[in-house]
Amino acid sequence: MATVMQKIKDIEDEMARTQKNKATAHHLGLLKAKLAKLRRELLAPPSKGGGGAGEGFDVTKSGDSRVGLVGFPSVGKSTLLNKLTGTFSEVASYEFTTLTCIPGVITYRGAKIQLLDLPGIIEGAKDGKGRGRQVISTARTCNCILIVLDAIKPITHKRLIEKELEGFGIRLNKEPPNLTFRKKDKGGINFTSTVTNTHLDLDTVKAICSEYRIHNADITLRYDATADDLIDVIEGSRIYMPCIYVVNKIDQITLEELEILDKLPHYCPISSHLEWNLDGLLEKIWEYLNLTRIYTKPKGMNPDYEDPVILSSKRRTVEDFCTRIHKDMVKQFKYALVWGSSAKHKPQRVGKEHELEDEDVVQIIKKV
């Protein structure tokens, strides 16, 4: 472990010493690839014998979506969880109160949202310090991250936490790189681009691929991608998720300071202690989770508006709806009747591939 951490430090030191220009792009790309491999080795060590690496905290996933509270110690995560969910999570003024992962559930707009209060991370978590591996491994299973910041502490804490999460392969408020990477058996590295590249050239691409022992591949860029983007695609284990920066303790700062913070993107100001703007935070969580509520309508009865079926906005076909209710429902499916914004007329008869919209009403007709 120590030797891997030393190698990481040596590479980071070398990258810091190296000037960034066209002449050094090839060398920096190679160093970034080496660094990504070492971090993967450090944070997910291969298991020996029957025992696993013990990734994450053992928290059963429940509800329709999972939100993780991440932040440095003593920023008010436990208080926020208590106020939002009523779950008991020990609160104290000394650091590292939460030593395990505390789950709570919020019911909001018919959806059950699991909220995880993760132990405070420290600088160096991505390199295995503290309980960083377990904290960030659990954060990777979330659908949205809340980075909780203390309004009276330096805003540079935001960048420090982002760096820890990025070092563990979590990409915040970003889309996956728009590039194609396909391994092949022969033909060498074929690098094409539909735009002008300022970051990558064939030599840099070959150097990065060589570090991963890839000597034959087709790579197509559709935008001005960086070496980091290419490494992310080759690694294949990156997670792209929405993130809200929750600035807590705003009751302890001036209005002028609050106006400066207001310029932060993806930001929500709160005071968990005084319960200021918690409704605004819940609305923002709902917006960033991008969930779709579908109401069921049994034959000959009124729709059930109390208990919607919750779908992800990326998987919201009638087939996804059926699978969410029961895995065998798809086998018995004949057609569905849909009322709502996705229907051209009320009701519309649709098949399994029909895409549903938020607050649609669906009646499933089964085969006789």
C-alpha angles and dihedrals in degrees: 000000000000092000092052091049090049091051090050091051092048092052093046090050091050091049090050090052094047117091114231111238140117093276093056098039092094093051094045091049090054092049091049091052091050090048093050091051093048093049090051090050092048098046099038104033115186111261117244120215117337099328120094128220092259097238118197132337116304100249117152111231110239137166128028099296140010127227123188126209109215128177148113117292120287099016093124104266094137092048090050091051090049093050095046100042109015088233114143113245115165112254123199138151094239120087127261097026093148107064097166135032115281116201126201133170129228119196106211128166089344094307125113109223118191112216119200122201101205121197113266111275122223131212108280095035090129088058093053100266120147112346090318095129094056094042096051094038088058091044088058090063092058127100092215135014126218110202103202113208130186110237092212094052125076115288086226086083086077092063092043092056092044088053092052092050093044090051087060094051099262113136113199123214091344134122120230112270112275096231134110121230119181127170118219138182100246144354100082126246112333109194120186133165136191092204138044111276122219097169108036133049131170094266093053092046091050092048092052092046091047090055087058090045090246111143101161122049145125113232122184123183122202096181139022096288126187132223088257091057092052091047090050091055094046092047089051094193100094119126120211114203141157118258134196121201104220109198106201132194094037087154087075098057135069126258090248091055090048090053090054091051089049089073091067114107118236090017133150122183117212145156106214092185093055093031093237117168096351088137089054090051092050090050091051092048089052091049093049094045087055095204127176122221117210121187121213124226117197113210112278093005138096119265117271103241093171100068113033124187106243119218133178113252087236093055109037108129122130087255090056088049092052093046090050090056097042133337092229094054092083090059091054094042118125102162140315135235114220131195120185144053095323092057121088090206133009111285107011120194108227143172132234094276095059112121115230128215130216113290096010117153116227133193116189118213111203130208113265 
